[in-house]
Amino acid sequence: MTDVSRFRKHFPRALRLSWEEVEELLWKIYLDLKASNFNPDVVIGVARGGLAPARILVDYLQKKYICTFQMGHWETDTQLTDATTLIFPLPEVDLSNKSVLVVDDISDEGGTMEEVVTYLTPRVGQIRTAVLVSKADSRFMADFCPRVMNQWRWVLFPWSKHEDLTVFTEKVLQLTGGAAREDIIRILEEEMDVEMVTQEIEKVLFDMEQAGEIVEDKNKRWTLI
């Protein structure tokens, strides 16, 4: 068995949100919107994390109009940048006299949402912001946020958990030099303090194998290629 205590600093504590929990958070946003009398003409989901929440909110609000743009820290498919950059702009649509609700999944440090508001403000008539989860010390506090974390956790959202678990599985294999599926699950559960679903890790391993990134030996131990 692998001694997981030596991996403590390499993995964040995590919070897993189910689709049902996400829908409850979005319902709270909807009720707060109604109470505030803010009735947006358009909902804008910030790609990628805000796409699914924006779509659900559109249904709750009984609206038809939704659009998106993408901001992030990606310079290329594999290269990160420190600064938030505009990756894909808004479509060519006139929102100058429209009230908009801009939606993202999380406000961590707050830099992305600051840039989002800076980008949108001169392009729209009125703007309000909504995020599902925010850090208590984030420098940007959304107008609508049903859950604030006083103690930071890595949030595993339903729409991004596969990507996140792929990164963490790769880290396990780097640190151990190779591990069986059961050991990968055990290490992630103990280090991240969150339950792992066997089928999710199996999908991660399948994708990594298909991409030519890992190989399984006769003892069912996975190693990076």
Sequence and secondary structure as in RCSB ss.txt:
>XXXX:A:sequence
MTDVSRFRKHFPRALRLSWEEVEELLWKIYLDLKASNFNPDVVIGVARGGLAPARILVDYLQKKYICTFQMGHWE
TDTQLTDATTLIFPLPEVDLSNKSVLVVDDISDEGGTMEEVVTYLTPRVGQIRTAVLVSKADSRFMADFCPRVMN
QWRWVLFPWSKHEDLTVFTEKVLQLTGGAAREDIIRILEEEMDVEMVTQEIEKVLFDMEQAGEIVEDKNKRWTLI
>XXXX:A:secstr
   GGGGGGGS  EEE  HHHHHHHHHHHHHHHHHHT   SEEEEEETTTHHHHHHHHHHHT   EEEEEEEEES
SSS EEEEEEEEE   S  EEEEEEEEEEEEESSSHHHHHHHHHHGGGEEEEEEEEEEEETT S   SB SEEES
S  EEE TTTHHHHHHHHHHHHHHHHS EEHHHHHHHHHHHHTS   HHHHHHHHHHHHHTTSEEE TTSEEEE 
